[in-house]
């Protein structure tokens, strides 16, 4: 009996410590505390994935499905599926969720935007996805297109807000140009936009970024306790990988640092296919020591580079021995993320002239430009392969965007 009491006491203490470590309540948990007041009596469609969870990792799908006061009638799937079990880039068709038997309508297949028919069975659409704060990550594109469809079909959208793991103060990169709007650059915002998904939804709505300036009936369920300068670790919330190559809370930073050059998939490894996705620049022709020395000679704030050697398990250079550098972020506040991959390109073009160019016929170059939202950065950079040449271009829109965006801040 004493042993059982000791175990129960230990469990109670651990649960209490866990509860104390949670400093931020997500929009989902605020909604639960409010007893789903804004959803009562409604037929609800839910846009979510594996990151839609409460602080105990209970799925938003299951929470809403089990709630007595509402009727969850449909699920809408972004890239990777509503349970996160579909490979990135793989088109998704209609299926039924195994746990609830609810229909799952794909927003990453034949349709990227829900049709009128897909919205007939719902009164309101709830969006609950943990994002990473970078424009080229497709979840915000899905959110915006859902907002457009809702406006066109007189449906309300409710966004359950979550933290931006890059923080709420960082803004990097220029705005998307007209000819480069795509699913990885759906809206004319900087590459790193410094807003939560709820704030971004309001920004897109009020600044008329939806098609033809249309506006949807939008409501945000804000978080409690989140501050703009918070790291994700400071929130106390558990990190659920947002996709297979974003495995931990710091992955979004590395994604921004290497993801654009990673579009040149048959040229360079950025660690995708190995154990440190988005954290390397490596290839069979690179001398790791020489590249590390060159990269560190730039004295970039908040980051150092070390020589690395590995054999990818899949993707580019599968099974081959390749070498390069691993990115080590030391200070998340001072680092300039986007430029790191351009400093890499500067370094390899100094050490290996002509080996890795950014010419128009290079495979992946269109995706490279789409991720940047422009071809002007690349065209200017390839003249001399010096980062100083594109410094002003990468920041030309940031101050004006910050002023506009601040009007829609929900948190200080």
HELIX and SHEET records of a PDB file:
HELIX    1   1 UNK A    2  UNK A   21  1                                  20    
HELIX    2   2 UNK A   27  UNK A   33  1                                   7    
HELIX    3   3 UNK A   37  UNK A   39  5                                   3    
HELIX    4   4 UNK A   60  UNK A   66  1                                   7    
HELIX    5   5 UNK A  116  UNK A  119  1                                   4    
HELIX    6   6 UNK A  139  UNK A  152  1                                  14    
HELIX    7   7 UNK A  178  UNK A  180  5                                   3    
HELIX    8   8 UNK A  197  UNK A  206  1                                  10    
HELIX    9   9 UNK A  211  UNK A  213  5                                   3    
HELIX   10  10 UNK A  232  UNK A  235  1                                   4    
HELIX   11  11 UNK A  251  UNK A  258  1                                   8    
HELIX   12  12 UNK A  261  UNK A  263  5                                   3    
HELIX   13  13 UNK A  288  UNK A  297  1                                  10    
HELIX   14  14 UNK A  339  UNK A  351  1                                  13    
HELIX   15  15 UNK A  365  UNK A  372  1                                   8    
HELIX   16  16 UNK A  376  UNK A  381  1                                   6    
HELIX   17  17 UNK A  387  UNK A  389  5                                   3    
HELIX   18  18 UNK A  391  UNK A  395  1                                   5    
HELIX   19  19 UNK A  398  UNK A  406  1                                   9    
SHEET    1   A 7 UNK A  95  UNK A  96  0                                        
SHEET    2   A 7 UNK A 103  UNK A 106 -1                                        
SHEET    3   A 7 UNK A  71  UNK A  77  1                                        
SHEET    4   A 7 UNK A  43  UNK A  48  1                                        
SHEET    5   A 7 UNK A 124  UNK A 128  1                                        
SHEET    6   A 7 UNK A 156  UNK A 160  1                                        
SHEET    7   A 7 UNK A 217  UNK A 221  1                                        
SHEET    1   B 3 UNK A 280  UNK A 283  0                                        
SHEET    2   B 3 UNK A 322  UNK A 329 -1                                        
SHEET    3   B 3 UNK A 303  UNK A 310 -1                                        
END                                                                             
